[in-house]
Amino acid sequence: MRLLSGLLDGREQLWWMTDHGPLRVSDVAALLGHGDQEWTMMRYLADLEHSRDLVHSWWIWAQKQGIKTERVPDVTLAPVPQPSKILCVGLNYRPHVTESQMDIPEYPVFFNKYGNAVLGPGMAVHPPTDAREMDYEAELVMIMGRRAKNVAESAALEYVAGYCNGNDLSARDLQFRTNQWLLGKTADGFGPMGPYMVTVDEIQHPDQLEIVGRRNGIEVQHSNTRQMIFSCAYLISYISRYITLEPGDVIFTGTPEGVILGQPPAQRQWLKSGEKISVSVEGLGELTTLIGEWQS
């Protein structure tokens, strides 16, 4: 299933994304006598063991019946609009480590973003006034569906609800102003995700997915998640030793080579207002982000 979050009449709602457009989950639930309350992504994730089969059965029924709805989102949000944790992995593709002129990490390099960074598909980011070196980072994002504490690597993917595209937007001048990356990584809107979450049953091998980043329609990043130094399962297992992961937490798994920072200094053309960045991970649709005006 492809599950989309959006606003309708000011309230967050959950939709299936179909070949004919969004179909609201609560509309189908009501037709089947389950119109007790509106569905959101967090309601779906909070009781995944039950809701996954239930919502999937509704989805199968709706397809067979040819159900459609005219109630489409007023605004499309990130799949998880308010994650409790946003964990990001740096330097997780060998060619990206090389272009960044850094050493291959012995352990995963983590940093975090906050909820203010979350941005939905097609929205514009407005960088801070003094963030002059704006860069893109196409990434695969994991969305957790079960509480994970000290989980084995062999079982780690069982805790994932689904996957989506992500863009770890980075202001390099702010990122390297000090030896802590935080400021350049989690300004408002610096964590676009979407356009929807694809459930795990449709993504059998997250470590074997093509990943492409485009700048104004021109391909600038192209790799495969098999190039990651630390696999999806390893990342979850490793994180869960120290940080309990909860449903709705998201993990940005790192970016491949091709970022602006990896180019020779004289050739770097940082992002400018009016540009469009897109991320396409195999099977996950396309996430687009507009570069808006700088905040004054």
ABEGO torsion letter per residue (X at the ends): XBBBBBBBGGBBBBBBBBAAEBBBAAAAAAAAGAAABBBBAAAAAABAAAAAAAAAAAAAAAAAAGBBBABBBABBBBABABBABBBBBBGABAAAAAAAGBBBBABBBBBBBBAAABBBBGBBBBBBAABABBBBBBBBBBBBABBBBGBBAAAAAAABABBBBBBBBBBAAAAAABABAAAAAABBGABBBOABBBBAAABABAAABBBBBBBGGBBABBBBAAABABBAAAAAAAAAAABBBBBGBBBBAEBBBGBAAABBAAABBBBBBGBBBBBBBBGAEBBBBBBBBBBX
